[in-house]
Amino acid sequence: MLGYFGAYRESSRQRLTRLARWPLEPALGSRRTWLKELCLHAGSVIGSKHIIVVWHEHETDQAFLASWQTPDLDLRELSAALSSAEIDAAISGAYDCATARVLRDGEVQAVAHALTRLGLPEVLSSSFVVSAGFSGLRLGGAVLLLEPNCRWEEAVALSEIIATRIGAELERLDLIARHSDDVRAAERNRLAQDLHDSVLQDLTATSLRLHALGAVTPADAERLREIEKLVLEQQRRIRRFVEDHRDTAVDTRVEVAEELRAHADELSRMWEVAVRFDWRGGSMLLPRRLVYDLMQLLSEATSNAVRHGAASSVHLSARMRGGAIELTVVDDGSGLDPRCDGTGSVSLRARMHHLGGAMSLSDQAPGLAVRLVVPVEELAA
């Protein structure tokens, strides 16, 4: 008996030690990476290999669900077909912060049915599920811990602490994200003003001089008109950028395929090469700022193909893969310069690093293929 109590005391001590070492650094990473680290730590504390976190914002209808099943995490926004209210009803009181408890069989089945509708197979095959709720200034939610490796009394007590901590970390991440958005908005507004006051005015002056030059040398009038069209197109794009970014509180969503296809036509006229664009997928709306980033990636890759690879044709394609957009740029140029390190454009790599994406290059003989994967669902959240 003394041996049993000694072992139980040591086990409890180890759990409390792990609980006290709750990680803080993940808040600096992406939301998915951060939640994965939190669930991994919570699982090590309570001995669970499957944790579900569901939460919603008090001021909006947005609701999210994270399902961690070691070592992977599935994070998604709840669709209109499966509202947070339905999850609330299924969990039946789990959002009451004062109550942490073991769910009854009927409650487990109700939650399993709701989560299956989200396309998460076998998310609740357990009969031992502990639920605890949390509520903060902006967010409220619940944590479900499946098959905790401890007695139910200890699991309930630990789940209250874990849920409270996860709720506090979600609030902290939301605060960091809002602060980052404010900083980016201020920077975008400053950039828009600088473009309006400098580059746009310079292009206007250039356009007027080209127009006057065309009147003096009619033999080159057609060629000059084409150059003037390019300058006017750049003016239009900059004006559009300025207008979109002056009002930073609203980020309208646009049709991705239409915007990228129109941009491909602009690139064809700008570089005087054949540019073909293929969209592989259905209709998709994304924030304009994010589509602008995708357009800049295609611009940089096409520019490199023409200027450095002497390409005469470029094939652009885009498709959704999971929560990311995969952009492919294939040209018929000279391929990858053997003198470079094989990593491609510094500017392109910098843009991909900023977006948290991945880039790869491959020789096509002739030509070069550039593959860019951008996590748009996470960036648009």
Secondary structure in CASP SS format (residue, H / E / C, confidence):
PFRMAT SS
TARGET T0000
AUTHOR 0000-0000-0000
METHOD secondary structure of the structure
MODEL  1
M C 1.00
L H 1.00
G H 1.00
Y H 1.00
F H 1.00
G H 1.00
A H 1.00
Y H 1.00
R H 1.00
E H 1.00
S H 1.00
S H 1.00
R H 1.00
Q H 1.00
R H 1.00
L H 1.00
T H 1.00
R H 1.00
L H 1.00
A H 1.00
R C 1.00
W C 1.00
P C 1.00
L C 1.00
E H 1.00
P H 1.00
A H 1.00
L H 1.00
G C 1.00
S C 1.00
R H 1.00
R H 1.00
T H 1.00
W H 1.00
L H 1.00
K H 1.00
E H 1.00
L H 1.00
C H 1.00
L H 1.00
H H 1.00
A H 1.00
G H 1.00
S H 1.00
V H 1.00
I H 1.00
G C 1.00
S C 1.00
K C 1.00
H E 1.00
I E 1.00
I E 1.00
V E 1.00
V E 1.00
W E 1.00
H E 1.00
E E 1.00
H C 1.00
E C 1.00
T C 1.00
D C 1.00
Q C 1.00
A E 1.00
F E 1.00
L E 1.00
A E 1.00
S E 1.00
W E 1.00
Q E 1.00
T C 1.00
P C 1.00
D E 1.00
L E 1.00
D E 1.00
L E 1.00
R E 1.00
E E 1.00
L C 1.00
S C 1.00
A C 1.00
A C 1.00
L C 1.00
S C 1.00
S H 1.00
A H 1.00
E H 1.00
I H 1.00
D H 1.00
A H 1.00
A H 1.00
I H 1.00
S C 1.00
G C 1.00
A C 1.00
Y C 1.00
D C 1.00
C C 1.00
A C 1.00
T C 1.00
A E 1.00
R E 1.00
V E 1.00
L C 1.00
R C 1.00
D H 1.00
G H 1.00
E H 1.00
V H 1.00
Q H 1.00
A H 1.00
V H 1.00
A H 1.00
H H 1.00
A H 1.00
L H 1.00
T H 1.00
R C 1.00
L C 1.00
G C 1.00
L C 1.00
P C 1.00
E C 1.00
V C 1.00
L C 1.00
S C 1.00
S C 1.00
S C 1.00
F C 1.00
V E 1.00
V E 1.00
S E 1.00
A E 1.00
G E 1.00
F E 1.00
S E 1.00
G C 1.00
L C 1.00
R C 1.00
L E 1.00
G E 1.00
G E 1.00
A E 1.00
V E 1.00
L E 1.00
L E 1.00
L E 1.00
E C 1.00
P C 1.00
N C 1.00
C C 1.00
R C 1.00
W H 1.00
E H 1.00
E H 1.00
A H 1.00
V H 1.00
A H 1.00
L H 1.00
S H 1.00
E H 1.00
I H 1.00
I H 1.00
A H 1.00
T H 1.00
R H 1.00
I H 1.00
G H 1.00
A H 1.00
E H 1.00
L H 1.00
E H 1.00
R H 1.00
L H 1.00
D H 1.00
L H 1.00
I H 1.00
A H 1.00
R H 1.00
H H 1.00
S H 1.00
D H 1.00
D H 1.00
V H 1.00
R H 1.00
A H 1.00
A H 1.00
E H 1.00
R H 1.00
N H 1.00
R H 1.00
L H 1.00
A H 1.00
Q H 1.00
D H 1.00
L H 1.00
H H 1.00
D H 1.00
S H 1.00
V H 1.00
L H 1.00
Q H 1.00
D H 1.00
L H 1.00
T H 1.00
A H 1.00
T H 1.00
S H 1.00
L H 1.00
R H 1.00
L H 1.00
H H 1.00
A H 1.00
L H 1.00
G H 1.00
A H 1.00
V H 1.00
T C 1.00
P H 1.00
A H 1.00
D H 1.00
A H 1.00
E H 1.00
R H 1.00
L H 1.00
R H 1.00
E H 1.00
I H 1.00
E H 1.00
K H 1.00
L H 1.00
V H 1.00
L H 1.00
E H 1.00
Q H 1.00
Q H 1.00
R H 1.00
R H 1.00
I H 1.00
R H 1.00
R H 1.00
F H 1.00
V H 1.00
E H 1.00
D H 1.00
H H 1.00
R H 1.00
D C 1.00
T C 1.00
A C 1.00
V C 1.00
D C 1.00
T C 1.00
R E 1.00
V E 1.00
E E 1.00
V H 1.00
A H 1.00
E H 1.00
E H 1.00
L H 1.00
R H 1.00
A H 1.00
H H 1.00
A H 1.00
D H 1.00
E H 1.00
L H 1.00
S H 1.00
R H 1.00
M H 1.00
W H 1.00
E C 1.00
V C 1.00
A E 1.00
V E 1.00
R E 1.00
F E 1.00
D E 1.00
W E 1.00
R E 1.00
G C 1.00
G C 1.00
S C 1.00
M C 1.00
L E 1.00
L E 1.00
P E 1.00
R H 1.00
R H 1.00
L H 1.00
V H 1.00
Y H 1.00
D H 1.00
L H 1.00
M H 1.00
Q H 1.00
L H 1.00
L H 1.00
S H 1.00
E H 1.00
A H 1.00
T H 1.00
S H 1.00
N H 1.00
A H 1.00
V H 1.00
R H 1.00
H C 1.00
G C 1.00
A C 1.00
A C 1.00
S C 1.00
S E 1.00
V E 1.00
H E 1.00
L E 1.00
S E 1.00
A E 1.00
R E 1.00
M E 1.00
R E 1.00
G C 1.00
G C 1.00
A E 1.00
I E 1.00
E E 1.00
L E 1.00
T E 1.00
V E 1.00
V E 1.00
D E 1.00
D C 1.00
G C 1.00
S C 1.00
G C 1.00
L C 1.00
D C 1.00
P C 1.00
R C 1.00
C C 1.00
D C 1.00
G C 1.00
T C 1.00
G C 1.00
S C 1.00
V H 1.00
S H 1.00
L H 1.00
R H 1.00
A H 1.00
R H 1.00
M H 1.00
H H 1.00
H H 1.00
L H 1.00
G C 1.00
G C 1.00
A E 1.00
M E 1.00
S E 1.00
L E 1.00
S E 1.00
D E 1.00
Q C 1.00
A C 1.00
P C 1.00
G C 1.00
L E 1.00
A E 1.00
V E 1.00
R E 1.00
L E 1.00
V E 1.00
V E 1.00
P C 1.00
V H 1.00
E H 1.00
E H 1.00
L H 1.00
A H 1.00
A C 1.00
END
